[in-house]
Amino acid sequence: TLAAAPCAFAQDAGTSACGSRFAIVGGVGLNHPTGSVEAGATRADLDSEAAATLSGSWFVNHNFAVEAWGADKAGYRVRTADGKVASVDAQPYAVSGQYHFGMPDRTVRPFVGLGYYEMNYDNETTTSTGALAGQRIGVETAKGPMATVGADVTLGQHWFARGDVRYLHGSSDMSVNGTNVGEAKANPVVVGVGLGARW
Protein backbone atom coordinates (compact mmCIF):
# COMPACT_ATOMS: atom_id res chain seq x y z
CA THR A 1 0.00 0.00 0.00
CA LEU A 2 2.79 2.43 0.91
CA ALA A 3 4.63 1.62 -2.33
CA ALA A 4 1.53 2.38 -4.38
CA ALA A 5 0.67 5.57 -2.48
CA PRO A 6 2.82 7.98 -4.54
CA CYS A 7 1.31 6.53 -7.70
CA ALA A 8 -2.21 6.99 -6.37
CA PHE A 9 -1.55 10.59 -5.32
CA ALA A 10 -0.07 11.46 -8.72
CA GLN A 11 -3.01 9.85 -10.46
CA ASP A 12 -5.44 11.96 -8.45
CA ALA A 13 -3.51 15.00 -9.57
CA GLY A 14 -4.01 13.96 -13.21
CA THR A 15 -0.30 13.79 -14.02
CA SER A 16 0.45 10.06 -13.82
CA ALA A 17 0.23 7.00 -16.04
CA CYS A 18 -0.69 4.84 -13.05
CA GLY A 19 -4.29 4.39 -14.15
CA SER A 20 -3.35 3.30 -17.68
CA ARG A 21 -4.34 -0.25 -18.60
CA PHE A 22 -3.65 -0.25 -22.34
CA ALA A 23 -0.62 0.72 -24.44
CA ILE A 24 0.17 0.72 -28.14
CA VAL A 25 3.64 1.14 -29.65
CA GLY A 26 4.58 1.80 -33.25
CA GLY A 27 8.18 1.72 -34.37
CA VAL A 28 10.85 0.05 -36.43
CA GLY A 29 12.94 -3.06 -35.79
CA LEU A 30 16.15 -4.34 -37.34
CA ASN A 31 15.59 -8.06 -37.98
CA HIS A 32 19.03 -9.69 -37.73
CA PRO A 33 19.24 -13.49 -38.25
CA THR A 34 21.81 -15.15 -36.00
CA GLY A 35 21.52 -18.59 -37.64
CA SER A 36 21.91 -20.06 -41.11
CA VAL A 37 20.44 -22.40 -43.71
CA GLU A 38 21.76 -25.97 -43.51
CA ALA A 39 21.11 -28.33 -46.43
CA GLY A 40 23.24 -31.44 -46.09
CA ALA A 41 26.88 -30.38 -46.27
CA THR A 42 25.90 -26.99 -47.71
CA ARG A 43 25.61 -24.00 -45.40
CA ALA A 44 24.28 -20.56 -46.34
CA ASP A 45 24.18 -17.37 -44.29
CA LEU A 46 21.22 -15.03 -43.89
CA ASP A 47 21.05 -11.27 -43.72
CA SER A 48 18.04 -8.99 -43.45
CA GLU A 49 16.73 -5.45 -43.10
CA ALA A 50 14.60 -3.17 -40.93
CA ALA A 51 10.80 -3.33 -40.88
CA ALA A 52 7.92 -1.47 -39.22
CA THR A 53 6.64 -2.94 -35.93
CA LEU A 54 3.41 -2.59 -33.95
CA SER A 55 2.40 -3.87 -30.52
CA GLY A 56 -0.55 -3.62 -28.17
CA SER A 57 -0.49 -4.38 -24.44
CA TRP A 58 -3.09 -4.91 -21.73
CA PHE A 59 -1.86 -4.37 -18.18
CA VAL A 60 -3.35 -6.83 -15.71
CA ASN A 61 -1.97 -4.62 -12.92
CA HIS A 62 0.87 -2.11 -12.52
CA ASN A 63 3.55 -4.68 -13.35
CA PHE A 64 2.15 -7.55 -15.43
CA ALA A 65 1.07 -7.13 -19.06
CA VAL A 66 0.00 -9.28 -21.99
CA GLU A 67 1.40 -8.09 -25.32
CA ALA A 68 0.54 -8.85 -28.94
CA TRP A 69 3.42 -7.90 -31.24
CA GLY A 70 4.13 -8.09 -34.94
CA ALA A 71 6.33 -6.71 -37.69
CA ASP A 72 6.01 -5.96 -41.38
CA LYS A 73 7.74 -8.22 -43.88
CA ALA A 74 11.53 -8.13 -43.88
CA GLY A 75 13.52 -9.50 -46.79
CA TYR A 76 15.98 -12.28 -45.97
CA ARG A 77 18.86 -12.77 -48.40
CA VAL A 78 20.42 -16.25 -48.60
CA ARG A 79 24.15 -16.09 -49.30
CA THR A 80 26.78 -18.76 -49.90
CA ALA A 81 30.49 -18.34 -50.52
CA ASP A 82 29.58 -17.61 -54.16
CA GLY A 83 27.21 -14.78 -53.26
CA LYS A 84 23.45 -14.35 -53.06
CA VAL A 85 21.49 -17.43 -54.22
CA ALA A 86 17.93 -16.72 -53.01
CA SER A 87 15.66 -14.36 -51.09
CA VAL A 88 12.54 -14.77 -48.97
CA ASP A 89 10.20 -12.45 -47.06
CA ALA A 90 9.83 -13.11 -43.32
CA GLN A 91 7.02 -11.72 -41.13
CA PRO A 92 6.92 -12.48 -37.37
CA TYR A 93 4.04 -12.11 -34.93
CA ALA A 94 3.92 -13.08 -31.26
CA VAL A 95 2.04 -13.08 -27.95
CA SER A 96 3.93 -12.77 -24.68
CA GLY A 97 3.65 -12.05 -20.99
CA GLN A 98 5.75 -9.20 -19.61
CA TYR A 99 6.90 -7.95 -16.23
CA HIS A 100 7.50 -4.19 -15.94
CA PHE A 101 9.71 -3.17 -13.02
CA GLY A 102 8.67 -0.42 -10.64
CA MET A 103 5.60 1.79 -10.79
CA PRO A 104 4.15 3.32 -13.99
CA ASP A 105 5.20 6.85 -13.05
CA ARG A 106 8.93 6.05 -13.19
CA THR A 107 10.91 8.00 -15.80
CA VAL A 108 12.75 4.88 -17.00
CA ARG A 109 10.98 1.57 -16.62
CA PRO A 110 12.69 -1.68 -17.72
CA PHE A 111 10.75 -4.82 -18.59
CA VAL A 112 11.28 -8.46 -19.54
CA GLY A 113 9.00 -10.85 -21.40
CA LEU A 114 8.59 -14.42 -22.55
CA GLY A 115 6.16 -15.68 -25.17
CA TYR A 116 5.44 -17.63 -28.35
CA TYR A 117 6.00 -16.50 -31.93
CA GLU A 118 5.42 -17.64 -35.50
CA MET A 119 7.42 -16.45 -38.50
CA ASN A 120 5.64 -16.68 -41.84
CA TYR A 121 7.79 -16.98 -44.96
CA ASP A 122 6.66 -16.20 -48.50
CA ASN A 123 7.85 -14.78 -51.82
CA GLU A 124 10.67 -17.33 -51.97
CA THR A 125 12.72 -16.63 -55.10
CA THR A 126 16.08 -17.74 -56.47
CA THR A 127 18.63 -15.68 -58.35
CA SER A 128 19.15 -16.14 -62.08
CA THR A 129 22.61 -17.59 -61.44
CA GLY A 130 24.03 -19.71 -58.64
CA ALA A 131 23.37 -23.10 -57.06
CA LEU A 132 19.57 -22.65 -56.89
CA ALA A 133 19.02 -20.91 -60.22
CA GLY A 134 15.77 -21.94 -61.88
CA GLN A 135 14.60 -24.08 -58.96
CA ARG A 136 11.54 -23.69 -56.76
CA ILE A 137 12.24 -23.29 -53.05
CA GLY A 138 9.92 -23.25 -50.05
CA VAL A 139 10.38 -22.39 -46.39
CA GLU A 140 7.87 -23.55 -43.78
CA THR A 141 6.55 -21.32 -40.97
CA ALA A 142 8.91 -21.14 -37.98
CA LYS A 143 7.46 -21.47 -34.47
CA GLY A 144 8.96 -21.25 -31.02
CA PRO A 145 9.71 -19.21 -27.90
CA MET A 146 10.47 -15.48 -27.88
CA ALA A 147 12.34 -13.61 -25.13
CA THR A 148 12.20 -9.83 -24.75
CA VAL A 149 14.13 -7.22 -22.76
CA GLY A 150 13.51 -3.49 -23.02
CA ALA A 151 12.76 -0.20 -21.34
CA ASP A 152 10.19 2.57 -21.59
CA VAL A 153 11.11 6.24 -21.13
CA THR A 154 8.23 8.45 -19.99
CA LEU A 155 7.64 11.53 -22.15
CA GLY A 156 4.35 12.61 -20.53
CA GLN A 157 1.20 11.25 -18.94
CA HIS A 158 0.13 9.43 -22.11
CA TRP A 159 3.35 9.19 -24.14
CA PHE A 160 6.57 7.20 -23.88
CA ALA A 161 9.54 6.04 -25.98
CA ARG A 162 10.54 2.38 -26.09
CA GLY A 163 13.66 0.43 -26.91
CA ASP A 164 13.65 -3.37 -26.89
CA VAL A 165 15.49 -6.47 -28.05
CA ARG A 166 13.66 -9.70 -28.96
CA TYR A 167 15.17 -13.13 -29.58
CA LEU A 168 13.07 -15.56 -31.63
CA HIS A 169 14.21 -19.19 -31.49
CA GLY A 170 13.02 -21.81 -33.98
CA SER A 171 13.71 -23.54 -37.27
CA SER A 172 11.87 -24.19 -40.54
CA ASP A 173 11.96 -27.06 -43.00
CA MET A 174 13.33 -25.97 -46.37
CA SER A 175 12.45 -27.65 -49.67
CA VAL A 176 13.75 -27.46 -53.22
CA ASN A 177 11.32 -28.50 -55.96
CA GLY A 178 9.07 -30.03 -53.29
CA THR A 179 11.78 -32.15 -51.66
CA ASN A 180 12.95 -31.45 -48.12
CA VAL A 181 16.64 -30.58 -48.22
CA GLY A 182 17.36 -29.19 -44.76
CA GLU A 183 16.48 -26.47 -42.27
CA ALA A 184 16.46 -22.70 -42.14
CA LYS A 185 17.52 -21.70 -38.62
CA ALA A 186 17.12 -17.94 -38.70
CA ASN A 187 16.87 -17.44 -34.90
CA PRO A 188 16.65 -13.67 -35.41
CA VAL A 189 17.37 -10.91 -32.93
CA VAL A 190 15.03 -7.95 -33.52
CA VAL A 191 16.34 -4.64 -32.15
CA GLY A 192 13.54 -2.09 -32.04
CA VAL A 193 12.75 1.50 -31.13
CA GLY A 194 9.32 3.10 -31.06
CA LEU A 195 6.89 5.67 -29.74
CA GLY A 196 4.03 4.58 -27.54
CA ALA A 197 0.71 5.88 -26.18
CA ARG A 198 -1.10 4.64 -23.05
CA TRP A 199 -4.54 5.20 -21.62
C-alpha positions as CSV (number, residue, x, y, z in Angstrom):
1,T,0.0,0.0,0.0
2,L,2.8,2.4,0.9
3,A,4.6,1.6,-2.3
4,A,1.5,2.4,-4.4
5,A,0.7,5.6,-2.5
6,P,2.8,8.0,-4.5
7,C,1.3,6.5,-7.7
8,A,-2.2,7.0,-6.4
9,F,-1.6,10.6,-5.3
10,A,-0.1,11.5,-8.7
11,Q,-3.0,9.8,-10.5
12,D,-5.4,12.0,-8.5
13,A,-3.5,15.0,-9.6
14,G,-4.0,14.0,-13.2
15,T,-0.3,13.8,-14.0
16,S,0.5,10.1,-13.8
17,A,0.2,7.0,-16.0
18,C,-0.7,4.8,-13.1
19,G,-4.3,4.4,-14.1
20,S,-3.4,3.3,-17.7
21,R,-4.3,-0.3,-18.6
22,F,-3.7,-0.2,-22.3
23,A,-0.6,0.7,-24.4
24,I,0.2,0.7,-28.1
25,V,3.6,1.1,-29.7
26,G,4.6,1.8,-33.3
27,G,8.2,1.7,-34.4
28,V,10.9,0.0,-36.4
29,G,12.9,-3.1,-35.8
30,L,16.1,-4.3,-37.3
31,N,15.6,-8.1,-38.0
32,H,19.0,-9.7,-37.7
33,P,19.2,-13.5,-38.3
34,T,21.8,-15.2,-36.0
35,G,21.5,-18.6,-37.6
36,S,21.9,-20.1,-41.1
37,V,20.4,-22.4,-43.7
38,E,21.8,-26.0,-43.5
39,A,21.1,-28.3,-46.4
40,G,23.2,-31.4,-46.1
41,A,26.9,-30.4,-46.3
42,T,25.9,-27.0,-47.7
43,R,25.6,-24.0,-45.4
44,A,24.3,-20.6,-46.3
45,D,24.2,-17.4,-44.3
46,L,21.2,-15.0,-43.9
47,D,21.0,-11.3,-43.7
48,S,18.0,-9.0,-43.5
49,E,16.7,-5.5,-43.1
50,A,14.6,-3.2,-40.9
51,A,10.8,-3.3,-40.9
52,A,7.9,-1.5,-39.2
53,T,6.6,-2.9,-35.9
54,L,3.4,-2.6,-34.0
55,S,2.4,-3.9,-30.5
56,G,-0.6,-3.6,-28.2
57,S,-0.5,-4.4,-24.4
58,W,-3.1,-4.9,-21.7
59,F,-1.9,-4.4,-18.2
60,V,-3.3,-6.8,-15.7
61,N,-2.0,-4.6,-12.9
62,H,0.9,-2.1,-12.5
63,N,3.5,-4.7,-13.3
64,F,2.1,-7.6,-15.4
65,A,1.1,-7.1,-19.1
66,V,0.0,-9.3,-22.0
67,E,1.4,-8.1,-25.3
68,A,0.5,-8.9,-28.9
69,W,3.4,-7.9,-31.2
70,G,4.1,-8.1,-34.9
71,A,6.3,-6.7,-37.7
72,D,6.0,-6.0,-41.4
73,K,7.7,-8.2,-43.9
74,A,11.5,-8.1,-43.9
75,G,13.5,-9.5,-46.8
76,Y,16.0,-12.3,-46.0
77,R,18.9,-12.8,-48.4
78,V,20.4,-16.2,-48.6
79,R,24.2,-16.1,-49.3
80,T,26.8,-18.8,-49.9
81,A,30.5,-18.3,-50.5
82,D,29.6,-17.6,-54.2
83,G,27.2,-14.8,-53.3
84,K,23.4,-14.3,-53.1
85,V,21.5,-17.4,-54.2
86,A,17.9,-16.7,-53.0
87,S,15.7,-14.4,-51.1
88,V,12.5,-14.8,-49.0
89,D,10.2,-12.5,-47.1
90,A,9.8,-13.1,-43.3
91,Q,7.0,-11.7,-41.1
92,P,6.9,-12.5,-37.4
93,Y,4.0,-12.1,-34.9
94,A,3.9,-13.1,-31.3
95,V,2.0,-13.1,-28.0
96,S,3.9,-12.8,-24.7
97,G,3.7,-12.0,-21.0
98,Q,5.8,-9.2,-19.6
99,Y,6.9,-8.0,-16.2
100,H,7.5,-4.2,-15.9
101,F,9.7,-3.2,-13.0
102,G,8.7,-0.4,-10.6
103,M,5.6,1.8,-10.8
104,P,4.2,3.3,-14.0
105,D,5.2,6.8,-13.0
106,R,8.9,6.0,-13.2
107,T,10.9,8.0,-15.8
108,V,12.8,4.9,-17.0
109,R,11.0,1.6,-16.6
110,P,12.7,-1.7,-17.7
111,F,10.7,-4.8,-18.6
112,V,11.3,-8.5,-19.5
113,G,9.0,-10.8,-21.4
114,L,8.6,-14.4,-22.5
115,G,6.2,-15.7,-25.2
116,Y,5.4,-17.6,-28.3
117,Y,6.0,-16.5,-31.9
118,E,5.4,-17.6,-35.5
119,M,7.4,-16.4,-38.5
120,N,5.6,-16.7,-41.8
121,Y,7.8,-17.0,-45.0
122,D,6.7,-16.2,-48.5
123,N,7.9,-14.8,-51.8
124,E,10.7,-17.3,-52.0
125,T,12.7,-16.6,-55.1
126,T,16.1,-17.7,-56.5
127,T,18.6,-15.7,-58.3
128,S,19.2,-16.1,-62.1
129,T,22.6,-17.6,-61.4
130,G,24.0,-19.7,-58.6
131,A,23.4,-23.1,-57.1
132,L,19.6,-22.6,-56.9
133,A,19.0,-20.9,-60.2
134,G,15.8,-21.9,-61.9
135,Q,14.6,-24.1,-59.0
136,R,11.5,-23.7,-56.8
137,I,12.2,-23.3,-53.1
138,G,9.9,-23.3,-50.0
139,V,10.4,-22.4,-46.4
140,E,7.9,-23.6,-43.8
141,T,6.5,-21.3,-41.0
142,A,8.9,-21.1,-38.0
143,K,7.5,-21.5,-34.5
144,G,9.0,-21.3,-31.0
145,P,9.7,-19.2,-27.9
146,M,10.5,-15.5,-27.9
147,A,12.3,-13.6,-25.1
148,T,12.2,-9.8,-24.7
149,V,14.1,-7.2,-22.8
150,G,13.5,-3.5,-23.0
151,A,12.8,-0.2,-21.3
152,D,10.2,2.6,-21.6
153,V,11.1,6.2,-21.1
154,T,8.2,8.4,-20.0
155,L,7.6,11.5,-22.2
156,G,4.4,12.6,-20.5
157,Q,1.2,11.3,-18.9
158,H,0.1,9.4,-22.1
159,W,3.3,9.2,-24.1
160,F,6.6,7.2,-23.9
161,A,9.5,6.0,-26.0
162,R,10.5,2.4,-26.1
163,G,13.7,0.4,-26.9
164,D,13.6,-3.4,-26.9
165,V,15.5,-6.5,-28.1
166,R,13.7,-9.7,-29.0
167,Y,15.2,-13.1,-29.6
168,L,13.1,-15.6,-31.6
169,H,14.2,-19.2,-31.5
170,G,13.0,-21.8,-34.0
171,S,13.7,-23.5,-37.3
172,S,11.9,-24.2,-40.5
173,D,12.0,-27.1,-43.0
174,M,13.3,-26.0,-46.4
175,S,12.4,-27.7,-49.7
176,V,13.8,-27.5,-53.2
177,N,11.3,-28.5,-56.0
178,G,9.1,-30.0,-53.3
179,T,11.8,-32.2,-51.7
180,N,13.0,-31.5,-48.1
181,V,16.6,-30.6,-48.2
182,G,17.4,-29.2,-44.8
183,E,16.5,-26.5,-42.3
184,A,16.5,-22.7,-42.1
185,K,17.5,-21.7,-38.6
186,A,17.1,-17.9,-38.7
187,N,16.9,-17.4,-34.9
188,P,16.7,-13.7,-35.4
189,V,17.4,-10.9,-32.9
190,V,15.0,-7.9,-33.5
191,V,16.3,-4.6,-32.1
192,G,13.5,-2.1,-32.0
193,V,12.7,1.5,-31.1
194,G,9.3,3.1,-31.1
195,L,6.9,5.7,-29.7
196,G,4.0,4.6,-27.5
197,A,0.7,5.9,-26.2
198,R,-1.1,4.6,-23.0
199,W,-4.5,5.2,-21.6
